[in-house]
Amino acid sequence: MPKVILVVGCTGAGKTTYARKLADELGALRFSIDEWMVPLFGPDQPDPIRFDWMIERVNRCEAMIFAMVRQAATRGLSAVLDLGFTQKEHREKFRQLCADAGLDAIVHFVDVPRETRWQRVQDRNIRQGETYAMQVDRSMFDFMEQMWEPPTQDEWEAGGGCRIAF
């Protein structure tokens, strides 16, 4: 039965790298929000960026992504979702979407210390490698830190989830 894996972690945890590896191992489809947002809306983004502007577009992308997840599931394909899942409410929304669609949602929590994540973000900003989507400065990083709600143990263990140090 197809599964939907929610890759959870805060900025710089290595979610996209992990999601790519996991999707390859499982033969699953992978959806990373930055790969949708940057090409679709990056050129139109206000400066400075506004949270309300961004979240409206994130929600549009997520609706399309989940429609594709449902379609893939009818063909027996699992999906790996790299959508940030910074807050419990966001994770619960996708758990409910999966439940309504008859799909299992499993949390993979990429748990990395804050200092390591900030160093990774700085390195990614400089290298601009394959997981680079945009410059993340200290204020953006700190903003996401304030929003971050790590999953509780029972949340990531539900349905066979796991905790990963990556």
Contact map, one row per residue, 1 for C-alpha under 8 A:
1110000000000000000000000000000000000000000000000000000000000000000000000001000000000000000000000000000000000000000000000000000000000000000000000000000000000000000000
1111000000000000000000000000000000000000000000000000000000000000000000001001111000000000000000000000001100000000000000000000000000000000000000000000000000000000000000
1111100000000000000000000000000000000000000000000000000000000000000000001000111000000000000000000000001111000000000000000000000000000000000000000000000000000000000000
0111110000000000000000000000000000000000000000000000000000000000000010000000011110000000000000000100001111000000000000000000000000000000000000000000000000000000000000
0011111000000000000000000000000000000000000000000000000000000000000000000000011110000000000000000000000011110000000000000000000000000000000000000000000000000000000000
0001111100000000000000000000000000000000000000000000000000000000000000000000000111101000001000000000000011110000000000000000000000000000000000000000000000000000000000
0000111110000010001000000000000000000000000000000000000000000000000000000000000111111000000000000000000000111100000000000000000000000000000000000000000000000000000000
0000011111000010000000000000000000000000000000000000000000000000000000000000000001111100000000000000000000111100000000000000000000000000000000000000000000000000000000
0000001111101110000000000000000000000000000000000000000000000000000000000000000000011100000000000000000000001111000000000000000000000000000000000000010000000000000000
0000000111111000000000000000000000000000000000000000000000000000000000000000000000010100000000000000000000000000000000000000000000000000000000011001000000000000000000
0000000011111100000000000000000000000000000000000000000000000000000000000000000000010000000000000000000000000000000011001000000000000000000010011000000000000000000000
0000000001111110000000000000000000000000000000000000000000000000000000000000000000000000000000000000000000000000000111011000000000000000000000000000000000000000000000
0000000011111110000000000000000000000000000000000000000000000000000000000000000000000000000000000000000000000111000010010000000000000000000000000000000000000000000001
0000000010111111110000000000000000000000000000000000000000000000000000000000000000000000000000000000000000000100000000000000000000000000000000000000000000000000000001
0000001110011111111000000000000000000000000000000000000000000000000000000000000001010000000000000000000000000100000000000000000000000000000000000000000000000000000000
0000000000000111111100000000000100000000000000000000000000000000000000000000000001000000000000000000000000000000000000000000000000100000000000000000000000000000000000
0000000000000111111110000000000000000000000000000000000000000000000000000000000000000000000000000000000000000000000000000000000000100000000000000000000000000000000000
0000000000000111111111000000000000000000000000000000000000000000000000000000000000000000000000000000000000000000000000000000000000000000000000000000000000000000000001
0000001000000011111111100000010000000000000000000000000000000000000000000000000111000000000000000000000000000000000000000000000000000000000000000000000000000000000000
0000000000000001111111110000010000000000000000000000000000000000000000000000000000000000000000000000000000000000000000000000000000000000000000000000000000000000000000
0000000000000000111111111000000000000000000000000000000000000000000000000000000000000000000000000000000000000000000000000000000000000000000000000000000000000000000000
0000000000000000011111111101000000000000000000000000000000000000000000000000000100000000000000000000000000000000000000000000000000000000000000000000000000000000000000
0000000000000000001111111111110000000000000000000000000000000000000000000000001100000000000000000000000000000000000000000000000000000000000000000000000000000000000000
0000000000000000000111111111000000000000000000000000000000000000000000000000000000000000000000000000000000000000000000000000000000000000000000000000000000000000000000
0000000000000000000011111111000000000000000000000000000000000000000000000000000000000000000000000000000000000000000000000000000000000000000000000000000000000000000000
0000000000000000000001111111000000000000000000000000000000000000000000000000010000000000000000000000000000000000000000000000000000000000000000000000000000000000000000
0000000000000000000000111111100000000000000000000000000000000000000000000000110000000000000000000000000000000000000000000000000000000000000000000000000000000000000000
0000000000000000000001111111110000000000000000000000000000000000000000000000111100000000000000000000000000000000000000000000000000000000000000000000000000000000000000
0000000000000000000000100011111000000000000000000000000000000000000000010000111100000000000000000000000000000000000000000000000000000000000000000000000000000000000000
0000000000000000001100100001111100000000000000000000000000000000000000000000001111000000000000000000000000000000000000000000000000000000000000000000000000000000000000
0000000000000000000000000000111110100000000000000000000000000000100000000000001111100000000000000000000000000000000000000000000000000000000000000000000000000000000000
0000000000000001000000000000011111110000000000000000000000000000000000000000000011100000000000000000000000000000000000000000000000000000000000000000000000000000000000
0000000000000000000000000000001111111000000000000000000001001100000000000000000001110000000000000000000000000000000000000000000000000000000000000000000000000000000000
0000000000000000000000000000000111111100000000000000000000000000000000000000000000000000000000000000000000000000000000000000000000001000000000000000000000000000000000
0000000000000000000000000000001111111110000000000000000000000000000000000000000000000000000000000000000000000000000000000000000000001000000000000000000000000000000000
0000000000000000000000000000000111111111000000000000000000001000000000000000000000000000000000000000000000000000000000000000000000000000000000000000000000000000000000
0000000000000000000000000000000011111111110000000000000011001000000000000000000000000000000000000000000000000000000000000000000000000000000000000000000000000000000000
0000000000000000000000000000000001111111111000000000000000000000000000000000000000000000000000000000000000000000000000000000000000001100000000000000000000000000000000
0000000000000000000000000000000000111111111000000000000000000000000000000000000000000000000000000000000000000000000000000000000000000000000000000000000000000000000000
0000000000000000000000000000000000011111111000000000000000000000000000000000000000000000000000000000000000000000000000000000000000000000000000000000000000000000000000
0000000000000000000000000000000000001111111110000000000010000000000000000000000000000000000000000000000000000000000000000000000000000000000000000000000000000000000000
0000000000000000000000000000000000001111111110000000000000000000000000000000000000000000000000000000000000000000000000000000000000000000000000000000000000000000000000
0000000000000000000000000000000000000111111110000000000000000000000000000000000000000000000000000000000000000000000000000000000000000000000000000000000000000000000000
0000000000000000000000000000000000000000111111000000000000000000000000000000000000000000000000000000000000000000000000000000000000000000000000000000000000000000000000
0000000000000000000000000000000000000000111111101000000000000000000000000000000000000000000000000000000000000000000000000000000000000000000000000000000000000000000000
0000000000000000000000000000000000000000000111111100000000000000000000000000000000000000000000000000000000000000000000000000000000000000000000000000000000000000000000
0000000000000000000000000000000000000000000011111100000000000000000000000000000000000000000000000000000000000000000000000000000000000000000000000000000000000000000000
0000000000000000000000000000000000000000000001111100000000000000000000000000000000000000000000000000000000000000000000000000000000000000000000000000000000000000000000
0000000000000000000000000000000000000000000011111110110000000000000000000000000000000000000000000000000000000000000000000000000000000000000000000000000000000000000000
0000000000000000000000000000000000000000000001111111110000000000000000000000000000000000000000000000000000000000000000000000000000000000000000000000000000000000000000
0000000000000000000000000000000000000000000000001111111000000000000000000000000000000000000000000000000000000000000000000000000000000000000000000000000000000000000000
0000000000000000000000000000000000000000000000000111111100000000000000000000000000000000000000000000000000000000000000000000000000000000000000000000000000000000000000
0000000000000000000000000000000000000000000000001111111110000000000000000000000000000000000000000000000000000000000000000000000000000000000000000000000000000000000000
0000000000000000000000000000000000000000000000001111111111000000000000000000000000000000000000000000000000000000000000000000000000000000000000000000000000000000000000
0000000000000000000000000000000000000000000000000011111111100000000000000000000000000000000000000000000000000000000000000000000000000000000000000000000000000000000000
0000000000000000000000000000000000000000000000000001111111110000000000000000000000000000000000000000000000000000000000000000000000000000000000000000000000000000000000
0000000000000000000000000000000000001000100000000000111111111000000000000000000000000000000000000000000000000000000000000000000000000000000000000000000000000000000000
0000000000000000000000000000000010001000000000000000011111111100000000000000000000000000000000000000000000000000000000000000000000000000000000000000000000000000000000
0000000000000000000000000000000000000000000000000000001111111110000000000000000000000000000000000000000000000000000000000000000000000000000000000000000000000000000000
0000000000000000000000000000000000000000000000000000000111111111000000000000000000000000000000000000000000000000000000000000000000000000000000000000000000000000000000
0000000000000000000000000000000010011000000000000000000011111111100000000000000000000000000000000000000000000000000000000000000000000000000000000000000000000000000000
0000000000000000000000000000000010000000000000000000000001111111110000000000000000000000000000000000000000000000000000000000000000000000000000000000000000000000000000
0000000000000000000000000000000000000000000000000000000000111111111000000000000000000000000000000000000000000000000000000000000000000000000000000000000000000000000000
0000000000000000000000000000000000000000000000000000000000011111111100000000000000000000000000000000000000000000000000000000000000000000000000000000000000000000000000
0000000000000000000000000000001000000000000000000000000000001111111110000000000000000000000000000000000000000000000000000000000000000000000000000000000000000000000000
0000000000000000000000000000000000000000000000000000000000000111111111000000000000000000000000000000000000000000000000000000000000000000000000000000000000000000000000
0000000000000000000000000000000000000000000000000000000000000011111111100000000000000000000000000000000000000000000000000000000000000000000000000000000000000000000000
0000000000000000000000000000000000000000000000000000000000000001111111110000000000000000000000000000000000000000000000000000000000000000000000000000000000000000000000
0001000000000000000000000000000000000000000000000000000000000000111111111000011000000000000000000000000000000000000000000000000000000000000000000000000000000000000000
0000000000000000000000000000000000000000000000000000000000000000011111111100000000000000000000000000100000000000000000000000000000000000000000000000000000000000000000
0000000000000000000000000000000000000000000000000000000000000000001111111110000000000000000000000000000000000000000000000000000000000000000000000000000000000000000000
0000000000000000000000000000100000000000000000000000000000000000000111111111111000000000000000000000000000000000000000000000000000000000000000000000000000000000000000
0110000000000000000000000000000000000000000000000000000000000000000011111111111000000000000000000000000000000000000000000000000000000000000000000000000000000000000000
0000000000000000000000000000000000000000000000000000000000000000000001111111100000000000000000000000000000000000000000000000000000000000000000000000000000000000000000
0000000000000000000000000000000000000000000000000000000000000000000000111111100000000000000000000000000000000000000000000000000000000000000000000000000000000000000000
1100000000000000000000000000000000000000000000000000000000000000000000011111110000000000000000000000000000000000000000000000000000000000000000000000000000000000000000
0110000000000000000000000011100000000000000000000000000000000000000000011111111000000000000000000000000000000000000000000000000000000000000000000000000000000000000000
0111100000000000000000000111100000000000000000000000000000000000000010011001111100000000000000000000000000000000000000000000000000000000000000000000000000000000000000
0111100000000000000000100001111000000000000000000000000000000000000010011000111110000000000000000000000000000000000000000000000000000000000000000000000000000000000000
0001111000000000001001100001111000000000000000000000000000000000000000000000011111000000000000000000000000000000000000000000000000000000000000000000000000000000000000
0001111000000000001000000000011100000000000000000000000000000000000000000000001111100000000000000000000000000000000000000000000000000000000000000000000000000000000000
0000011100000011001000000000011110000000000000000000000000000000000000000000000111111000000000000000000000000000000000000000000000000000000000000000000000000000000000
0000011100000000000000000000001110000000000000000000000000000000000000000000000011111000000000000000000000000000000000000000000000000000000000000000000000000000000000
0000001111100010000000000000000010000000000000000000000000000000000000000000000001111100000000000000000000000000000000000000000000000000000000000000000000000000000000
0000011110000000000000000000000000000000000000000000000000000000000000000000000001111111011000000000000000000000000000000000000000000000000000000000000000000000000000
0000000111000000000000000000000000000000000000000000000000000000000000000000000000011111011000000000000000000000000000000000000000000000000000010011110000000000000000
0000000000000000000000000000000000000000000000000000000000000000000000000000000000001111111000000000000000000000000000000000000000000000000000000011110000000000000000
0000000000000000000000000000000000000000000000000000000000000000000000000000000000001111111100000000000000000000000000000000000000000000000000000000111000000000000000
0000000000000000000000000000000000000000000000000000000000000000000000000000000000000011111110000000000000000000000000000000000000000000000000000000000000000000000000
0000000000000000000000000000000000000000000000000000000000000000000000000000000000001111111111000000000000000000000000000000000000000000000000000000000000000000000000
0000010000000000000000000000000000000000000000000000000000000000000000000000000000001111111111100000000000000000000000000000000000000000000000000000000000000000000000
0000000000000000000000000000000000000000000000000000000000000000000000000000000000000001111111110000000000000000000000000000000000000000000000000000000000000000000000
0000000000000000000000000000000000000000000000000000000000000000000000000000000000000000111111111000000000000000000000000000000000000000000000000000000000000000000000
0000000000000000000000000000000000000000000000000000000000000000000000000000000000000000011111111100000010000000000000000000000000000000000000000000000000000000000000
0000000000000000000000000000000000000000000000000000000000000000000000000000000000000000001111111110000110000000000000000000000000000000000000000000000000000000000000
0000000000000000000000000000000000000000000000000000000000000000000000000000000000000000000111111111000000000000000000000000000000000000000000000000000000000000000000
0000000000000000000000000000000000000000000000000000000000000000000000000000000000000000000011111111100000000000000000000000000000000000000000000000000000000000000000
0001000000000000000000000000000000000000000000000000000000000000000000000000000000000000000001111111111110000000000000000000000000000000000000000000000000000000000000
0000000000000000000000000000000000000000000000000000000000000000000000000000000000000000000000111111111110000000000000000000000000000000000000000000000000000000000000
0000000000000000000000000000000000000000000000000000000000000000000000000000000000000000000000011111111000000000000000000000000000000000000000000000000000000000000000
0000000000000000000000000000000000000000000000000000000000000000000001000000000000000000000000001111111000000000000000000000000000000000000000000000000000000000000000
0000000000000000000000000000000000000000000000000000000000000000000000000000000000000000000000000111111100000000000000000000000000000000000000000000000000000000000000
0111000000000000000000000000000000000000000000000000000000000000000000000000000000000000000000000111111110000000000000000000000000000000000000000000000000000000000000
0111000000000000000000000000000000000000000000000000000000000000000000000000000000000000000000100110011111000000000000000000000000000000000000000000000000000010000000
0011110000000000000000000000000000000000000000000000000000000000000000000000000000000000000001100110001111100000000000000000000000000000000000000000000000000010000000
0011110000000000000000000000000000000000000000000000000000000000000000000000000000000000000000000000000111110000000000000000000000000000000000000000000000010111100000
0000111100000000000000000000000000000000000000000000000000000000000000000000000000000000000000000000000011111000000000000000000000000000000000000000000000111111110000
0000111100000000000000000000000000000000000000000000000000000000000000000000000000000000000000000000000001111100000000000000000000000000000000000000000000010000111100
0000001110000000000000000000000000000000000000000000000000000000000000000000000000000000000000000000000000111110000000000000000000000000000000000000001000010000111100
0000001110001110000000000000000000000000000000000000000000000000000000000000000000000000000000000000000000011111000000000000000000000000000000000000000000000000001111
0000000010001000000000000000000000000000000000000000000000000000000000000000000000000000000000000000000000001111100000000000000000000000000000000000000000000000001111
0000000010001000000000000000000000000000000000000000000000000000000000000000000000000000000000000000000000000111110110000000000000000000000000000000000000000000000011
0000000000000000000000000000000000000000000000000000000000000000000000000000000000000000000000000000000000000011111110000000000000000000000000000000000000000000000000
0000000000000000000000000000000000000000000000000000000000000000000000000000000000000000000000000000000000000001111111000000000000000000000000000000000000000000000000
0000000000000000000000000000000000000000000000000000000000000000000000000000000000000000000000000000000000000000111111100000000000000000000000000000000000000000000000
0000000000010000000000000000000000000000000000000000000000000000000000000000000000000000000000000000000000000001111111110000000000000000000000000000000000000000000000
0000000000111000000000000000000000000000000000000000000000000000000000000000000000000000000000000000000000000001111111111000000000000000000000000000000000000000000000
0000000000110000000000000000000000000000000000000000000000000000000000000000000000000000000000000000000000000000011111111100000000000000000010000000000000000000000000
0000000000000000000000000000000000000000000000000000000000000000000000000000000000000000000000000000000000000000001111111110000000000000000000000000000000000000000000
0000000000011000000000000000000000000000000000000000000000000000000000000000000000000000000000000000000000000000000111111111000000000000000000000000000000000000000000
0000000000110000000000000000000000000000000000000000000000000000000000000000000000000000000000000000000000000000000011111111100000000001000000000000000000000000000000
0000000000000000000000000000000000000000000000000000000000000000000000000000000000000000000000000000000000000000000001111111110000000001000000000000000000000000000000
0000000000000000000000000000000000000000000000000000000000000000000000000000000000000000000000000000000000000000000000111111111000000000000000000000000000000000000000
0000000000000000000000000000000000000000000000000000000000000000000000000000000000000000000000000000000000000000000000011111111110110000000000000000000000000000000000
0000000000000000000000000000000000000000000000000000000000000000000000000000000000000000000000000000000000000000000000001111111100010111000000000000000000000000000000
0000000000000000000000000000000000000000000000000000000000000000000000000000000000000000000000000000000000000000000000000111111100000000000000000000000000000000000000
0000000000000000000000000000000000000000000000000000000000000000000000000000000000000000000000000000000000000000000000000011111110000000000000000000000000000000000000
0000000000000000000000000000000000000000000000000000000000000000000000000000000000000000000000000000000000000000000000000001111111111000000000000000000000000000000000
0000000000000000000000000000000000000000000000000000000000000000000000000000000000000000000000000000000000000000000000000001001111110000000000000000000000000000000000
0000000000000000000000000000000000000000000000000000000000000000000000000000000000000000000000000000000000000000000000000000000111110000000000000000000000000000000000
0000000000000001100000000000000000000000000000000000000000000000000000000000000000000000000000000000000000000000000000000001000111111000000000000000000000000000000000
0000000000000000000000000000000000000000000000000000000000000000000000000000000000000000000000000000000000000000000000000001100111111110000000000000000000000000000000
0000000000000000000000000000000001100100000000000000000000000000000000000000000000000000000000000000000000000000000000000000000100111110000000000000000000000000000000
0000000000000000000000000000000000000100000000000000000000000000000000000000000000000000000000000000000000000000000000000000100000011111000000000000000000000000000000
0000000000000000000000000000000000000000000000000000000000000000000000000000000000000000000000000000000000000000000000000000100000011111100000000000000000000000000000
0000000000000000000000000000000000000000000000000000000000000000000000000000000000000000000000000000000000000000000000001100100000000111110110000000000000000000000000
0000000000000000000000000000000000000000000000000000000000000000000000000000000000000000000000000000000000000000000000000000000000000011111110000000000000000000000000
0000000000000000000000000000000000000000000000000000000000000000000000000000000000000000000000000000000000000000000000000000000000000001111111000000000000000000000000
0000000000000000000000000000000000000000000000000000000000000000000000000000000000000000000000000000000000000000000000000000000000000000111111100000000000000000000000
0000000000000000000000000000000000000000000000000000000000000000000000000000000000000000000000000000000000000000000000000000000000000001111111110000000000000000000000
0000000000100000000000000000000000000000000000000000000000000000000000000000000000000000000000000000000000000000000001000000000000000001111111111000000000000000000000
0000000000000000000000000000000000000000000000000000000000000000000000000000000000000000000000000000000000000000000000000000000000000000011111111100000000000000000000
0000000000000000000000000000000000000000000000000000000000000000000000000000000000000000000000000000000000000000000000000000000000000000001111111110000000000000000000
0000000001100000000000000000000000000000000000000000000000000000000000000000000000000100000000000000000000000000000000000000000000000000000111111111000000000000000000
0000000001100000000000000000000000000000000000000000000000000000000000000000000000000000000000000000000000000000000000000000000000000000000011111111000000000000000000
0000000000000000000000000000000000000000000000000000000000000000000000000000000000000000000000000000000000000000000000000000000000000000000001111111000000000000000000
0000000000000000000000000000000000000000000000000000000000000000000000000000000000000110000000000000000000000000000000000000000000000000000000111111100000000000000000
0000000001000000000000000000000000000000000000000000000000000000000000000000000000000110000000000000000000000000000000000000000000000000000000011111110000000000000000
0000000000000000000000000000000000000000000000000000000000000000000000000000000000000111000000000000000000000000000000000000000000000000000000000011111000000000000000
0000000010000000000000000000000000000000000000000000000000000000000000000000000000000111000000000000000000000000000000000000000000000000000000000001111100000000000000
0000000000000000000000000000000000000000000000000000000000000000000000000000000000000001000000000000000000001000000000000000000000000000000000000000111110110000000000
0000000000000000000000000000000000000000000000000000000000000000000000000000000000000000000000000000000000000000000000000000000000000000000000000000011111110000000000
0000000000000000000000000000000000000000000000000000000000000000000000000000000000000000000000000000000000000000000000000000000000000000000000000000001111111000000000
0000000000000000000000000000000000000000000000000000000000000000000000000000000000000000000000000000000000000000000000000000000000000000000000000000000111111100000000
0000000000000000000000000000000000000000000000000000000000000000000000000000000000000000000000000000000000100000000000000000000000000000000000000000001111111100000000
0000000000000000000000000000000000000000000000000000000000000000000000000000000000000000000000000000000001111000000000000000000000000000000000000000001111111111111000
0000000000000000000000000000000000000000000000000000000000000000000000000000000000000000000000000000000000100000000000000000000000000000000000000000000011111111110000
0000000000000000000000000000000000000000000000000000000000000000000000000000000000000000000000000000000001100000000000000000000000000000000000000000000001111111100000
0000000000000000000000000000000000000000000000000000000000000000000000000000000000000000000000000000000111100000000000000000000000000000000000000000000000011111100000
0000000000000000000000000000000000000000000000000000000000000000000000000000000000000000000000000000000001100000000000000000000000000000000000000000000000011111110000
0000000000000000000000000000000000000000000000000000000000000000000000000000000000000000000000000000000001111000000000000000000000000000000000000000000000011111111000
0000000000000000000000000000000000000000000000000000000000000000000000000000000000000000000000000000000000111000000000000000000000000000000000000000000000011001111100
0000000000000000000000000000000000000000000000000000000000000000000000000000000000000000000000000000000000011110000000000000000000000000000000000000000000010000111110
0000000000000000000000000000000000000000000000000000000000000000000000000000000000000000000000000000000000011110000000000000000000000000000000000000000000000000011111
0000000000000000000000000000000000000000000000000000000000000000000000000000000000000000000000000000000000000111000000000000000000000000000000000000000000000000001111
0000000000001100010000000000000000000000000000000000000000000000000000000000000000000000000000000000000000000111000000000000000000000000000000000000000000000000000111
